[in-house]
Amino acid sequence: MHGDFIGVVFDGIAFGSLLFVIAVGLSVTLGLMNFVNLAHGSFAMLGGYVCVVLMSALRVPFLLTLPAAFVAAAAAGLVLERTLYRRLYHASPLDQVLFSIGVVFISIAGATYVFGSSQQPVRLPGYLQGQVRVAGHDFGVYRIFLVAVVALLTIALEYVIRRTRFGSLLRASVDHATAAAGLGIDVGRVFALAFALGSGLAGLGGGLAIDVLGLDPTFPLKYMVDFLLVVAVGGAGSVRGPLIAALILGVFDVAGKYYVPELGGFAVYALMIAMLLRFPLGLHGRLG
């Protein structure tokens, strides 16, 4: 970690960028279907393991494993949504929480059985390693890559939601599902595709996070609170809100661990509580 303030802040932004990629799908899912999917991190873990297997067993270049991670997680999300999750859309929040927690433990057990309990080693390509010096500050090349990817993803998501036909159908379904269905929109199909998109983004985030967050079977449980904080503070059903929340959380988490390590995560949780008291409905509106 960098010793200067600018470097610490940039590392925090990179960490927050990862949290955003994984959590934004959970934000959209909660905002769309009011489904408390605590197993969202399992799709991120799946994406991470897809990257590891492709790189280690098949020698696939790292950048080519990322689309595969997205597709694998999106496909898994679509299958689960069509077969299991949709049955619980009108269930109580407690039922949804218990069910999704069960999925988390099943995914942990399955990953442990197949891959073992140890951290998965991954070696980034040479062009993503090392540091570059900009204006007297050293920045990790991979951190710069992460920030650039998140910037492009944010622009792409905003475009899909605001400028495409699917985005129009999605916003109509969110605003009033009954009226949208009456106009001939297949709301169930729209929600399924949105769920698959969110799961795919989680898988992509899991692949990107291997070098920063690590990867082992406890991943979905280890970072569950972080994903939920991003959604709670940013606002369910929003894009910009979780982005802002993730960046704030990332910067304060990294800065807190560097400058006041004896406090651990206390500073971050205190900040998040204060923000929730100030913005109880989140930082941004639905699908904003």
Secondary structure as UniProt FT lines:
FT   HELIX           5..33
FT   TURN            38..39
FT   HELIX           40..57
FT   HELIX           62..83
FT   HELIX           85..88
FT   TURN            89..90
FT   HELIX           93..115
FT   HELIX           126..128
FT   STRAND          131..134
FT   TURN            135..136
FT   STRAND          137..140
FT   HELIX           141..163
FT   HELIX           165..175
FT   HELIX           177..182
FT   TURN            183..184
FT   HELIX           187..213
FT   TURN            217..218
FT   HELIX           219..222
FT   HELIX           224..234
FT   TURN            236..237
FT   HELIX           240..259
FT   HELIX           261..263
FT   TURN            264..265
FT   HELIX           266..278
FT   TURN            280..281
FT   TURN            286..287
//
